């Protein structure tokens, strides 16, 4: 390491970039690991944790062996900040797991309910009383990857609808749209086994 540090291009260009990229990678892995933990994906979370700590130890041990210049500290901190940004951006694109969607409608609920049924989403419908009168509450568990398109349809059918989204860690059973993957696995009967439930 000392021999390489004598080369100005390595000491002031290559090494800072390596520290920066390594820090981005390990923080990104940490962010995704936390996501996997929250979704109950234990094996992948443990695997990512191994590589996360390994990269962190390599970078830290290198800095403690003589890279004590504030110049390197800046790149280390910048990599940490960038890693958080990259990790959060990647998390939003992964669409892992299932979520619970709750939609509260005060009017024109029939069209949206029929859309849910047509697309194969299992929903539970509850008649309730809101601040301004009777409302219907729609509950549905769906794949995270389908959330954006479904929210667009909710807004199209009911622009004034109130909705909320929550993470779901475990689901025992339910209705989900049948895809080519689930059809190939023979799961279409299982996915359609739970009928639509309407609360009163």
Residue pairs with C-beta under 8 A, 6 or more apart in sequence:
1 62
1 65
1 66
2 66
4 10
4 11
4 15
5 11
5 15
5 66
12 71
15 67
15 72
16 71
16 72
16 75
17 75
19 59
19 62
19 63
19 67
19 72
19 75
19 76
19 79
20 75
20 76
20 78
20 79
20 82
21 79
22 55
22 58
22 59
22 79
23 59
23 75
23 76
23 78
23 79
23 80
23 82
23 83
24 79
24 82
24 83
24 86
25 55
25 83
26 51
26 52
26 53
26 55
26 56
26 59
26 83
27 79
27 80
27 82
27 83
27 84
27 86
27 87
28 83
28 86
28 87
28 90
29 48
29 49
29 51
29 52
29 55
29 87
30 48
30 52
30 83
30 87
31 83
31 84
31 87
31 88
31 90
31 91
32 48
32 87
32 90
32 91
32 94
33 45
33 48
33 49
33 52
35 91
35 94
35 96
36 42
36 44
36 45
36 48
36 96
37 45
38 167
38 169
39 96
39 97
39 167
39 169
40 169
40 170
41 96
59 76
63 72
63 73
63 76
95 143
95 144
95 145
95 147
96 144
97 143
97 144
97 167
97 168
97 169
98 141
98 142
98 143
98 144
98 168
98 171
99 141
99 142
99 143
99 144
99 147
99 165
99 166
99 167
99 168
100 139
100 140
100 141
100 165
100 166
100 167
100 168
101 138
101 139
101 140
101 141
101 142
101 147
101 150
101 163
101 164
101 165
102 137
102 138
102 139
102 163
102 164
102 165
102 166
103 112
103 137
103 138
103 140
103 154
103 158
103 161
103 162
103 163
104 128
104 130
104 135
104 136
104 137
104 138
104 161
104 162
104 163
105 112
105 135
105 136
105 137
105 138
105 158
105 161
106 130
106 132
106 133
106 134
106 135
106 160
107 158
107 160
108 157
108 158
109 136
109 138
109 158
111 157
112 138
112 153
112 154
112 157
112 158
112 161
113 123
113 125
113 138
115 153
115 157
116 123
116 138
116 140
117 123
117 196
119 177
120 175
120 176
120 177
120 178
120 191
120 192
121 140
121 142
121 150
121 175
121 176
121 177
122 140
122 141
122 174
122 175
122 176
122 194
122 196
123 138
123 139
123 140
123 175
123 196
124 138
124 139
124 140
124 196
124 197
124 198
124 199
125 136
125 137
125 138
125 139
125 196
125 197
125 198
125 199
126 136
126 137
126 139
126 199
126 200
127 134
127 135
127 136
127 199
127 200
128 134
128 135
128 136
128 137
129 135
141 168
141 171
141 174
141 176
142 150
142 176
143 176
146 177
147 165
151 163
154 161
154 163
155 161
173 190
173 193
173 194
174 191
174 194
175 191
175 192
175 194
175 196
176 182
176 191
177 191
178 187
178 188
178 191
178 192
182 188
182 191
